[in-house]
Amino acid sequence: MATTKTIGRASETRTITINGNAGAKFELYIKQGSNYYNFDTDAFQTVEKVLKNQEIPFNGRYTKNITIPVVTSNTSYDFYVRPIGNTISNLVTTNEQKIGTLFQKGTATATFTATESSTLVVQNSGSAGTDLTGGTLTNIRTTLTQTGTITEASGLFVYCHSTPSWERATGGDWTLSNTVDSTVQFSSGTQVKLTNGGGTNVAVNDSVVGRGIVDEITVSAISGDVVTLSAAQNLADGQTLTFSKSAWEIGPLSAKVASTSGTASISMTTTHNIEKMGIADVTCVLDVDSNFSVKPNAFPITGIKCPAGGEVVISPIRECTNYLGQLGDIDANVSSKTYKVHSVPAADITSRRPTGVLDADGDMIYTTLDFAGASDVSAGSAMGSAGAASVSYSAHANHQAGDEDYFYYKTVDAQSTPVTSSTTQGKISITIV
C-alpha cells in the first residue's frame, strides 16, 4: 500500500528505499503532476525521465537519494517502480506500482486579527504584520508579538472584563476556523462514508486525525458525506475523525493587558507561537466585545460565609475576584466608582436550598441587608462613599448549614455621562455555615 508523507516547503534530500530479493531488476521514476524527476540534474522536466536497469543489491535493500526543491505552493510527488525481466512485485499484479507520495507544504499564512464593533475601536501599533488587526506568521517555530490599543469612538472609558486567551482544543475568544468532528459510518481504503451530514464544513486539504489514522493524512476529495483521503486507512465504524483547516499547531496565546482598565485607552500585547505550519491559510479572530466594553466592572464575589443568625460585612472593592483571578477591583478609576445594591436577597430563599422550611412562626425564612446597623436597604441604595463601599448581610437564625443565598451589586463610573455596569455582573454568593 502506497503511503503519504508530508514535508515542509524548504529544499531537502530524501532517500528512496526499495526492498526485494537480491538481483531483482526494476525501473524507477518520480512524477510531479505531468513533470518527471531528472536523477542527473535533480530537477523536474516535462520530458519523461525513467531510471532504467536498477537492481536490488545483495543485502536486499536498494536506496537512492533525491533532492526536493523549494516550493511556494502545495506540491505532491508520486513514486513509481516498474519490474523488468523476471522480476515481479508482491504488492500488485500489474507491471507498475505506485510505492508512495510526498506531499510538500507550500507557503501558508496564519493571520491573527481583532474585530471592531460599533462601539469599540482597535488601534494598531503601526507596524505592518504585527498589529492587532492583521498580524501574520508563516514559518515553523516562530513567534509573533502584536500590540495595540482598545478605545471607544466617543472617548468613553474602556473596561477589560476578562483576559483574552485562545486554546485550539477548547476554543475561547480565539477560534481556529473549520475544525469539525465527524463519525465514520463505514470505510474502505481511501473512501470514508461519514454519518448523515458529517461532510458539512469539511474541505479539500483539511488535515485528518483520529484513531486508526496513520501518517499525515489530508482530504483529497469530497462528495456529499463521502470523503476521499490522501492514503488508504484502516478505520473502525463509529469512530470519530477530526477534520482541521490546515493542520496548524499553534501554542498557547499569551495576552497581556496593561492595568489601565477604566481609562480612555487599554493597551494590549499578545504573543503567538507556531509549533507546526499548516498546509492552507488560516485566520484566528479576537472578538474584542468578548473581553472589553464601556461598562464598568462589577466583579463577582464568592466564598462569603455567614453563620445562621449571624452577620457578615462585605466589601466589593476588596473581596471581588478580578479578571486576573486576584482579589480586588483593579480598574484605574476604582476610587471614583460608586457601588450600589442592585438587587436584595429574596425574602424566600427556600428555592436556593436543598430542603425548604419555615421559621418557628411559620413564616418564610428571609435575609436582610443593612449599612453599619442601619435599617434594611433596598435595590439602588448606595454602599457608601466612592472607594469605600461595604454592605452588611444578616442571615435568619433558622437558616441551615449549607444553604446558599445571593444578591447583586452594580457600579457606576464618574464620567460626565456616567455608565452603569452590566446586570449580568456583580453577583455576591453567600454560604450559610
ZIVENBEL-V972473 format. One line per field, one symbol per residue. phi: phi as a letter, one per 20 degrees, with the letter a starting at -180 (. if undefined). burial: # if it has 16 or more other ideal C-beta (glycine too) atoms within 10 Angstrom, else .. A space follows every 10 residues. Layout:
# ZIVENBEL-V972473
phi: ???
burial: ???
This chain:
# ZIVENBEL-V972473
phi: .fddddcfef fbecdeccea fgnfdadcbc ccmeedfefe dlcebffgcc eelecfffem cecbecdeff cdcgcdcddc ccfcmefcee eceeecceer cdddfefccd ddcceecfde cedefnegnc efdrfcccdf ldcdddcrcd cdgenffdce ebfgbccgfd mofecefmdc dcdfeabbme eceefgnfef mecgnffccq fnfdmedcee bccmeedeef bfcddefned ddddgbmfcd fgfddddffd gncfbdebcc ccceebfedb fbcddeefff ccaeeffcff ccmfcbfgmd bceddffedf dffendeofd ffdgfdfedc febegffddf fdcgceceff eneffbcccb dlnffgddgn ffepfgnbea bddddffefd gogccabccc ccedfgdgdd fffeemeddc dec
burial: ...#.####. .....#.#.# ...####### ##..###.#. ...#....#. #..#.#.... .#...#.#.. #..##.#### ###...#.#. ......#.## #####..#.# ####.#..## ##.##....# ###.####.. ...#.##### ##...##### #.####.#.. ..####..## .#.#..#... .###...##. .#..####.# ..#..####. .#..#.#.## ###.#..... #.######.# ..###.#..# ###..###.# .#.#..#### ##.###.#.. ########## #..#.#.... ...####.## .##....### #.##..#### #####...#. ..#....... ....#####. #.....#... #.##.#..## ######.##. ..#.###### ###.....#. #...####.# .#.
